[in-house]
Amino acid sequence: MKLRPKGKQVIGRIVDIVSTKSGISLPDSQMKGVTIFVLLDEVGPEVTNYKAGEIVLPHHVNHVFLRGGTYHRVIFEDKEILGVMEDVPLDQMTVDGKPAAQAMEARA
């Protein structure tokens, strides 16, 4: 399935932090209400400040699920982005249960 963003919308996947600098693992049950970061998969035609492959900090997101849990994406407008992560320690993050570096390579 491919979902294409329109206008100033962006679509991405939630990036999970799997360990802290001290090496403490954070299971999903402890991640409720925690700040989320999103790996942008695709940006709409009117989005000029961001590009696919960036990891951003959104203010608010809408979730897209398909029955059976096989597809989960977040969609929001570019004005909801508070910042772009730089110098990301990819070894401490996962996307869809895979290492973030692998997920980013698969996008390309």
N, C-alpha and C positions, 0 to 999 in steps of 0.2 A: 504494500500500500504506500502511496506517496501522497502527502498532504502539502499543497503549495500555499505559501503565505500570500496574502493580497496586500496591496498598498504599503503601509508602514509597519506591517506585522513581521515578526520573526518567529521561527519555530526551532526548538532545540530539545535537548535531553538534560535531565538533572545530573549534575556531577556530585558524587558522594565522596566525602572525605573519609578514608578508611583508617587512617592513623594520624596521630598528632606527631609533632617533632620529638616528643619524648617516647614515642612508640606505642602509645596507648590506643588500642583498637576501639572504635566507636560503633557498636552494633546499631542496626536500624531502630531498635526500640528506644535508643537514647537520642535519636535524631529528630524527634518530633519538635516542631517549633524552632528549629535551628535555621540559621541563614542558609539559603540555597544558592548555588551557582549553576549556570546553565551553559552547556556547550551548544553554540548556535549551529544548527544543521543547514538552515536556509533562511535567507532574508527576502523580504518583499521587494518589488521593483522600485519603490519610492524610498527605500532605506539607503542612506548615503554614508552614515558615520560608522557603520558596523559591517562586518563581513562574516560569512560562514567560517567556522573553525575557531572563532574567538570564544573565550570563556568569560561570561558576563555575570554581574550581580543585578538581578532584576528586583524591582520594588514589589511587583504583584504579577502573578502568572495565572493562566487558566490551563487546566489539565485536559488532555485528550486521551481517552481510554477506548479500546475496543473490547468487546466481550471476550472473556477468556484471558485477558491480561497480556496478550501478545504484542500490543502496541501501546506505548505510553510516551507522549510528547507534551511539551508545554508550549503555549502560544501566547504572545503578548505584543503590544506595540513598542516600537523602539524608544518612545518617550519614557517607558517604564524602566529603562536600563539606568542604573545608578553609577556603574563603572565597569571597566574592562580589567580583568586580571592579567598581570604581566609577570614574567618569570615564575610561572606556575610549577611547583614541584609535582610533576605528573605521577611520580611513583607513589604518592600518598592519596591518589584519587582514582575512582572508578566511574565508568559510564556504562549503564546497562549490565553491571556485574563484571565488566572487562576492565583491564588497566586503561586509564585515560589515554595514554600514549597510543595504545593499540586502537582504541575507538577513534582517535583523531586521524590515524593513518588510514583506517577503513573508510573514512569520509572522503578522502582525497581520490 
